[in-house]
Amino acid sequence: MTEATAYTVVAIIPAMAGIIGGKYLGNVGNACVVTGVCYVGTVLLALYVTGRLLLVPPLGVLFISAGSLVPPLVFILVAIVAYRLRQPLA
């Protein structure tokens, strides 16, 4: 498995689910969908790599150090800025 495949499963697929869910669900529902898709993707990725079904802990435990929190925080910041720039000027 390449690093790009793991990145697709853990980052891109949940982001696409968030984009689609954002059109039909509220903020809380969309957050739940993204969290669920990310969790299922992580479990399936662990199944593919190890060959065993490992029910990994919830997402909050997966971040081992503060350095691993930087990419998600940058992603959230870019999403907020892009959303603000997309809004029409009043």
C-alpha positions as CSV (number, residue, x, y, z in Angstrom):
1,M,0.0,0.0,0.0
2,T,1.3,3.4,-0.9
3,E,1.3,6.4,1.4
4,A,-1.1,8.1,-1.1
5,T,-3.7,5.4,-0.5
6,A,-3.6,5.8,3.2
7,Y,-3.9,9.6,2.8
8,T,-6.9,9.1,0.6
9,V,-8.7,6.8,3.0
10,V,-8.0,8.9,6.1
11,A,-8.2,12.5,4.7
12,I,-9.8,12.8,1.3
13,I,-12.7,10.4,1.6
14,P,-13.9,12.0,4.9
15,A,-13.4,15.5,3.4
16,M,-15.6,14.5,0.4
17,A,-18.2,13.1,2.8
18,G,-18.1,16.5,4.7
19,I,-18.7,18.4,1.4
20,I,-21.6,16.2,0.5
21,G,-23.0,16.1,4.0
22,G,-22.7,19.9,4.4
23,K,-25.3,20.3,1.7
24,Y,-27.9,18.1,3.3
25,L,-27.2,18.0,7.0
26,G,-26.7,20.6,9.7
27,N,-23.4,21.3,11.4
28,V,-23.7,18.6,14.1
29,G,-25.0,16.0,11.6
30,N,-22.2,16.8,9.2
31,A,-19.6,16.5,12.0
32,C,-21.0,13.1,13.0
33,V,-20.8,11.9,9.4
34,V,-17.2,13.0,8.9
35,T,-16.2,11.5,12.2
36,G,-17.9,8.2,11.4
37,V,-16.5,8.0,7.8
38,C,-13.0,8.7,9.2
39,Y,-13.4,6.0,11.9
40,V,-14.6,3.4,9.4
41,G,-11.9,4.3,7.0
42,T,-9.3,3.9,9.7
43,V,-10.7,0.5,10.7
44,L,-10.7,-0.7,7.1
45,L,-7.2,0.6,6.6
46,A,-6.0,-1.3,9.7
47,L,-7.8,-4.4,8.3
48,Y,-6.1,-4.1,5.0
49,V,-2.6,-3.6,6.5
50,T,-2.7,-6.3,9.3
51,G,-5.2,-8.7,7.8
52,R,-7.1,-8.7,11.1
53,L,-10.1,-6.6,12.1
54,L,-8.8,-4.2,14.7
55,L,-11.3,-1.9,16.3
56,V,-9.1,1.1,16.8
57,P,-9.9,3.6,19.5
58,P,-11.9,6.7,18.7
59,L,-10.3,9.5,16.8
60,G,-9.2,11.6,19.7
61,V,-6.8,8.9,20.9
62,L,-5.2,8.5,17.4
63,F,-3.3,11.8,17.8
64,I,-0.2,10.7,19.6
65,S,1.7,14.0,19.8
66,A,1.0,17.7,19.4
67,G,2.9,17.7,16.1
68,S,0.3,15.3,14.6
69,L,-2.4,17.8,15.3
70,V,-0.9,20.4,13.0
71,P,-2.2,19.0,9.6
72,P,-5.9,18.8,10.8
73,L,-5.7,22.3,12.3
74,V,-4.3,23.7,9.0
75,F,-7.0,21.9,7.1
76,I,-9.7,23.4,9.3
77,L,-8.1,26.9,9.0
78,V,-8.0,26.7,5.2
79,A,-11.7,25.5,5.2
80,I,-12.8,28.4,7.3
81,V,-10.9,31.0,5.2
82,A,-12.2,29.4,2.0
83,Y,-15.7,29.5,3.3
84,R,-15.4,33.2,4.2
85,L,-14.0,34.1,0.8
86,R,-16.8,32.2,-0.9
87,Q,-19.5,34.3,0.8
88,P,-21.0,37.1,-1.2
89,L,-20.1,40.6,0.0
90,A,-23.0,42.4,1.6
